[in-house]
Amino acid sequence: MARIHLFEFEDQKWFPKFLRDYGTDFLQFLSNKTNLYKPIIPILEKGLRASKTSQIVDLASGGGGGLLWLNSQLLKTFPDLKIVLTDYFPNRTAFKYTKAQADNFEYIETSIDARNVPESLKGFRTQFLSLHHFKPEDAQRILQNAVDAGSSIGVFEAQERSLPSILAMLFSPISVLLTTPFIRPFKLGRLLFTYLIPIVPLFVLWDGVVSCLRTYSVKEMETLVANLKNSDSYNWEIERVKSGPGVVLYLLGTKKQ
């Protein structure tokens, strides 16, 4: 199945911010409650050790993804861990809520472009459920920017370009309907645009299916890496691991010692 870069509502500048935030809040809630990223804890630990840092700089964070649960696990090995949330469209309400749950979180309120990360942001760079938002030339810029900065980077996608993954996304509106009353912080608008005017479940469905069609395969990520300048100065690990009934595709790049 060829990669198709259709549009996602979440990426559109004209799309209302509050609706985008409702969508990213849902993804964060689901990621934390399902322990979606449990299989990649050893990969994150490897990235932190190779980086010789206890700071994660999360790019394109959305609402924070599954980082709250991951944080609780990583703190067992890295008690001084600090996680900095960033996004091109920062969901400040979700960021503040995440920090209130765990005080080792920080966040940047201004827009941060994953393709051109400020030099002041030092640490192990991560991306969860976000590389597929970028066209190949921009995805390559993200990786090149990490290499140029000498930063380790870990990219994780919890879907793939396959029929089973697409079929699973067809059930996402049901998940939105079932979980919305439990998502915090509580917002009356979230209920309105989920149940009375069901924009949220519909746009989550569309964006979910499109995310699958956009997701880079292992071979495509290998091609992105092969075209980087000074690619051979890094160790690259690109694989897919089982996570419950689904999979997580990941890319880990660490600078050679």
N, C-alpha and C positions, 0 to 999 in steps of 0.2 A: 504494500500500500504506500503510494507516494505521499510525501509530506505536502499538506495544503495549508497555506497561511491565510485562512479566512479571518475576518475581523472578530474581535471579542468586545463586547460592550464595555468591559472593565478598562480597556485600553484607550477608549475614546475620550478626548478632552471635553466634549460636549455632554458626556454622560453625567448626570447629577451625582455629585460627590456623596451625598447621603445614601444613595442606592448602591454605589460602589462599595461604601463602607459596610452596608448590610451584607453584601456578598462576601467580603473578606472576613467579616465577623463570623459568618457561617463556616467558612473554611477553617478558621482558627479553632472554633468550637469542635468541629468534627475531628480535626487532626489531634487535638488534645485528648478527646474522649475515647478515641479508637486506638491510641498508641501506634499510630500509623508508621511512625519512623523508628520503632524499636530495633529493627534489624540493622539500622545504619549507625547506631551508637558507637560501635568499634571504629567505624570510618571517621566519625567526627573526632574521636579521641586520637586517632592516628594523625589527623590534620592538625590538631592542637599541639600535639607533641612535636611534630615536624616543624611547626611554626615557632616553637619555643615561646609560646604566649599563652595567656589565660583569658584572652579577649577574642570574642567572635564579633565580627562586623557583618550583620545580616543585611543583604541587599534585596531590594524589591520585596520588602517584608509583608506587604498587604496588611493584615491585622495581627501579624506575629506568628501565624502558622501554628505548627505543633511545638513551638519552642518552649512553652511553659512546661510541658511534660518532659521534653528533652532536657531542659534546664535542671529539673529535679534529679534526673539520672546522672547528668554530667557533673553535678556538684559533688557527687560521691567520690569522683576521681580528681576533680579540679575544684577544690573548695574556694579558690579565689576567682572563680569564673565570673566574667562580666560579659554581657551580651548587649550590643548596641543595635537597635532597630532603625532601619532607614527605608525610604521608599520615594519614588518619583512623585507619587500621589500619596503623601503620608496620611494614614488613618490615625489622627492624633488622639481621638477618643479611645480607640483600641489600644494604642501605645500606652496611654496613661493608665488604662485598666490593667494592662499586662504588668507594668511597673508596680502597681499597687499590690499585685499578687506575689511578686518576687522583687525585692529591692536591689538585686544585682543586675537588673535590666536598666538600660538607659535608652534614650531615643533622640533622634534628630528631627526637629520640627520642620525644618526647611527641606525642599526637594533635593534628593540625592540621585544622580544618574549613575546606574551601575556600569555604564560604559566609560565613565570618567570620574572615578572616585577621588575625592579630595585627599591629598597626601597626608593630611592631619589624621585621617581615619586609619589607624594601624590595627592589625589583627588578622585572624584567620577569617577570610571572607566566605560567606555561605549564601546560597540561594535555594529556596524551597518553592516548588510549584511555580516557577517564574521564568526559567530560561526559554520555555516555549513561546513566551510573549514576544520574543525578539527574532527578527529575520536573521538569516545566517551571517550576514555581514556585521550585524549588531551583536549577535551572540559571540562572534569571533573578537569583536572589540572589547567585550567584557573580559574574555579570557586573556587577551593581549594586555589589557590594562593591569590585570593582576600580575602577569609575568613582568611587565615593565616596572611595576612597583616592588617586585620581589616578594609578593604576598602569596601565601597558599590559598587555594580556593576549593570549595566543595559545592557541587551543584546536585540537587536532588529533585526528581520528578516522580510523583506517585501515580502516574498513569502512563500508558504507552499507546502507540499507534497500532491498535489491534481491535478486532471485532469484540472480544470479551470486554475490553476496557471501555469501548464506546457503549456497549449494551449496559454496562454497569452505570454509566452516566445517565441513562434514561430514567433511572430510579431516583436521581438527585432531587427532583421536585418533592417527592414523598419525604425524603430526608429533611428538606427545608421545612416542610409543613409540620413534621413531628418534633423537630428540635428547636424551632424558633422561640417558644415560650420559655425555654431554659437558657437562652443566650443572654449573657450579661456584658455590659450594663444594659438594663431594661430600657427600651425605647418604644413609645406608643406608635411611632411611625413605622417601626419594623413590623408590628402586627398589622397595621393598615395596609402596607404594601406587600404583605405576604398572604393575607386571608381575604380582605375585601377587594383590593386591587392587586392581583397576584403577579406583580412585575418581578419580584425577587425570585420566586421559584422558576419563572420562565427564563429570566436572563441567566440564572445559574445553570439551567439545563443547556441553553445555547452555548454559553461559555465553556461548560464542561465538555461537551461533545467536540467543540472546536479545539479545546486544549489537547484532546487526544490526537486530533488530526495534525496539530502543530508540533507535537512532541518529537524531539530528535531521538533517533535510534542510537544504539551503541556505536554502530559503524559511522553514522553521521557525526557524532561527537568526536570520534577518532579523526575524522577528516578535518573538523574544525581545529583540533589540536595540531594536526600535521602541518597546517598552513600558518601557524604562528611563528613569528620571529623569535629566535632563541628558545624554541620549544624544547630542544634537547638539554636545556639547563634545568629542566623540571622532570620529576617522576610523575607519570600519568597513570591513573587507575580508572578504567571506565568499564562498568559492569551493570548487571541487573540482579537484584536480590528479591526473594519471595517475601511478601508481607501480608500475612493472612491469605485471603483469596486473591489478592492482587500482587503487584510488583512495585519496586522502587528502582528506577534507573538512576545511576549516579556517576559523577565525574569527580575525581579527586586529583588535584594538582599540587605537588609540594616541591619546593626548590631543593635541588641536589646540594648536599653538603660538601 
